[in-house]
């Protein structure tokens, strides 16, 4: 992996906001859930009544010859009609199952708006039938119920999802005169509006220059007409529609990693609390605690390997830079460090209990030897045993 790509500057010859005719594209909502320790096998050839297929992606930007992508199983649901903020839309749901016990649900919602500020309405999207969030939660629960019989240690109920919103804008952006706008110039003129969009601020003029620069600081471009701006809660992608998938998938994997790290952080917290409590209140259960700690250490070692494998990139290429940028935004390295530190605490506790167990056996052995010696000495004194 290399360092994050170049930041774009701020020249003065920018296209005025009022000169833009319309923006088209789609908003993609990413939801990640932890379902189980592992999905051992697929429930059947169908999920939610739709056929299961293997996800395949072919990167369009220049990449190493031996391209590696983790390929989960996926289900694409039929288009569904909804009434959104600006009228009727056809929503597409896509579900991906990962063997590590996670599921990602995407919702694709097309848009056509006159200004960037209008896209703020698509945060926390509301349909006439209710919030998109509630619909996705119901869908995730159905997936959990269908997958549970084929999973190892499935969760009893879904925890809070990890959500991320991606605004995918199709170039070229055109003026009211029909002229195509260079995307680099457009970005430099609309940086504050993009910052407001990513931070869910209806009025971008209220944002400070510092916040605007911070929210849009991680900006990457490969060709003259594409752009990726990644923030903590949302991202802007400007590219040809056929190129959306590869960027979205990298974002989806990073979002899944964050969800799984948070899930295992909760597991470690619970394990540490139980271990401390059992050691303090029930010393006779130390054997059970030792066995549980050993199992958790093995599980987390395996989890760490699988979590790394789903985002294994080789070479200096555009998608790797996007993942690096998202990883920094999501603080994935910090989450890894927190999990590793708690795992080391569990390991120290395991070693302490193991040494304590060994010392107890050594004490028992030494006590037995002493008792045998005393018994032998008493027998000699009483004359019951000849020297």
N, C-alpha and C positions, 0 to 999 in steps of 0.2 A: 504494500500500500504506500502511496505517496502522500505528501501533505495536501491539504485542501487547495483547490484551484484558485485562479486569479480572481480578484474582486474587480468589478467594473467601475470605471470612474464616473465623473459627473461633468460632461461637457455642457457648454451653454446653448448649443444649437439643438434644442429639444422641441419635439412636436407638441403644440398646446393640447391640453386635455379636451377642449371643446371641439378639436378638429377630428376626433375619432368618431367613426360612425357607429360601430357595434362590436361586441365581443362575443364569440361563440366558443363552446367547448363543453366540458363536463366537470362536475365536482364529484370526486371519488372519496367516499368515507371508508376508512379502514378501521375495523374492530377486531381486536385479538382477545381470545379467551383461553384460559387454562382449563382443560377438561379432565385430565388424568395423568398418572405417572407415565403411562405409555399406551398408545393405541396398538395393540398386538397385531390386529388385522382389520381389514375393512368389514363393515357390517354385512355387506352384500354387494351386488353390482349396482345398487341404487342407494341414494340418500335423499330424503325428502321427496321421494317419488321420481327423481331424475337420475339418469345414468351417471356413473362415476368414470372419470377419465384421468389420465396423467397429464399434469400441467407441463407444457413445453414452451420454451422461450428461445428466440433467436435474436441475439443482440445486433442492432443495426449500426452502432458506432464501432469504431475500430477496437478490436480486442485481441487477446492472445489466441494462438491457433487452438490450443487445447482448452476450450471454453468449458468451465465447470459451473453448473447451477444445480442447486438442490431442487428436486422435482417432486412436489407433493401430489396427492390425489385431489381432484377438484370436481365441483359440481356447478354447472351454470343453470340458474333458474330462468324460467320464461319471463319475458318483459311484462311488467305490471304497470297499469295506468294509475297515476296519482295526480292530485292537484297541489302544485307547489306554490311558492311565493309569487310567481309570475305566470300562473296558468297551468294547464295540463302538461304533464311530462311522463315519459316512459322510463321506469326505473328498472335497472338490471342488477340482480343480486348474484354474487359469485362466492362460493364457499370453498376453502382449501383446508384439507386435513393433514396435519403433520404427525408423523409417527411418534414424536416426542410428547404427544399428549396435548397438543394445542390445535385450535381452529382459528382461521381468519375469515371474516365475513366482509365482503366489499359491497358497497352500494354505489352504483354509477347513476348520477342524475345529470342530464344534459341542461345547458343553460344558453340563453341568448339575451344579453343585457347591454344597455347603452354606456354604462360607466363601470369602472372597477369597484367603486363604492357600493354599487348595487349587489355585488357578490357577498357582502357582509351578511346579507339576509340568509345565506346558505349555511352559515354557522348554526349549529343546533337546529337543524332543518325541521320545519313543521309542515305536515300535510293536513288536509282537511280531515283525514281519518285519525290523526294523532301524530306525535313526534316520531321521527325516523328511529331515534334511539330505542323507543319502546318496541317498535316492530322488529328491530335487530335482536333485542334481548329475547323476545318470544321465539325467534328463529333459532338463536343459539341454544335455548333450552330444548327445543325439539331435536336439534343435533346431538346435544348431550344425552338425551334419553335414548336415541337410536344407537349411539356409539358406546354407551356405558357397558352393555353386555360383552363387548369385544375389547374392553380396555382393562388395563391393570391399575388397580386402586383409583377408580374414577372419583371425581369430587362429588360430594353429596348435593351441592348446589353451586351455581355459578357465582364467582366473585365479580367485583367490579371490572368492567372491560378496560382495555387500553385502546383509546381511540385517537385517530389522526385524520385530518382533513387535507385533501390535495386538490387544488384548483388547477385544472388542466386547460390551458388556453391554446387554441389553434391559430397558428399564423397562416397567412399574413394578416396583421391588423391593418385595416384600411381607414383612410380619412373619408370625410363626407364627399370628397371629390372622386373617390374610388382609387386613390393612390395607395400603394402598399407602403407601410411604415417599417423602416429598419428596426428590428426588435431591440438592438442595443441602444439606439437613440430613444425608443419608446421607454425602455427600462430606466434610462437616466432621467427622463422627464417625469416618470410616474413612481419613482422610488418611494416617496412618502405615501402615496395611495396604496402601494403594495404593502408597505409596513402596516398601515391601518387595517388592510384586509387580513393580514396574517395574525394580527393581535386582536381582531374582532372589535375595532374601533369605528363607529359610524362616521365620525368626523376626524379625518386624518390631520387637519390643521391643528388639532389639539396636541398631537404628539410632539415631543421634543425632538430636536435633531439627534440627540444622543440615542433615544429609544428607536428612532427610525433607522439609524445606522446599525444598531445592535440587532434589530429584528431582521434586517436584510443583509447582514454582514457576510453570511455564507452563501455566496452566489457563484454558480458555475455555468460555463457555456462551452459547447463543443464546436458547433457550426455558428455561422453568423445569425441564423434565425431560430436558435433554441436557447433556453434559459431554465435554470433550476435555482429557486431560492428556498432554502429550508429554514424553518423556525421550529420552536419547541412544540407548538400545538397544531401547526398547519404549514403547508408548503405551496409554492406556485411553480407550475411546470408549463413552459411554453415550448411546444414542439409539434411536429406533424402527428396526426392521430395514430398512425401506424407505429409510432415510436413511443407512445405513452406507456405501453405494457411493460417494457423493460425497466423504465424508471419507477413505475408504480410497484413492481415486484420487489425491487431493492428496498423501497420504503416499507413495503409490507413485511419483509423479513426483519428489518430493524425494529419495527413496531412489535412483532412477535417476540423478538429477543427481549425487549423491555418487559413485555407482559410475563414471560416465563421467569425472568430474573426477579421480578416483583413477587411472583408466586412462590418461588423457592426461598426468597428472603423471608416470607411469612412462615414457610415450613420450618426454616432454621430457627426463627424466633420461638415458635411453639415448642420445638424440640429442646431448645436450651432452657426454656421455662420449666418444662416437664422434668428435664434431667436435674436441674438444681433443686426442684421441689422434692423429687423422689430421693435424692441423695441426702437431703436434710431431714425429711420426715420418715422415710421408709428405708433404712439402711439394709434391711433384709432383701430388698428388691434390686440390689445392685447388679445381680446377674442379668435381670431383665433390661435394666438401663444399659448395661454394657452391650447386650445384643442389639438393642435398638440403635445405639450410637454407631455400631459397626454397620448396620444396614443403611443408615442415613449417609455415612461416609461413602459407601459403595454407590448408592443412588446418585449422589451429587457429583461424584467423579464421572459417572456415565452421562449425567445431564450436561456437565461442562463440555464433554466431547461432542455430544449431539448439537448443543447450542452453537459451538464453533463451526461445526460442519455445514450448517445451513447457510452460512455467509462466508464460505471459503472462496476468496477471490485471488487470482494469480495475475501478476503483471501490473503495469502502469496504464490504466485505462479509465475511461470516463465513469462507468458505473461504480468502480471501486472508489473513486473520488466522491461520488454522491453518497455511498454508504459511509465513508469516513466522515463526511460532513454531518450526516444524520446521527452517527454514533456519538459525535461530539455534542450535538444538540440534545440528545437523549441522555447524555452522561453514562453511556453503557460501560465505559471503563470504570467509572466510580461504582456502578452497581456490581460489576464483577469483583471489584476490590472489597466491597462490603460483604458480598457472599463469601469470598475467599477468607476474609478475616473471621467471619462467624464459623466457617468450616474449620479453620485452624483452632478456634476456641473449642469446638466439638472434638477435634483431634486431640488437643491437650487434655480435655476432660476424659476422653477415652483412654489415653495413655496413663493418666493419673489413676483411673479405676483399674486399669490392667496391672499397673505396678502395685496398687493396693491389694489386688487379688493375689498377685504373686507373693507379696510380703506375708499375707495371711497364710498362704500354703506353706511358706518357709517357716513361719512361726509354729504352725501345727506340726510340721515335720521335726523341728528342733524340740518342741515340747514332747513329742512322741519318743524321740531318742533319749531325752532326759528321763522320762518316765520308765523306759526300758532299763536304763542304767540303774535307777533307784530300785526298781523291782529286783534286778539282778543282785544288787548290793544287799538288799534285805534278805534275799534267799541265802546268800553266803553267810550273813551274820547269824541267821537262825539255824544254820547247818543243814538246810534243806537242799543245798546244792554244793557239791564238792568243787574245789577250785580246779 
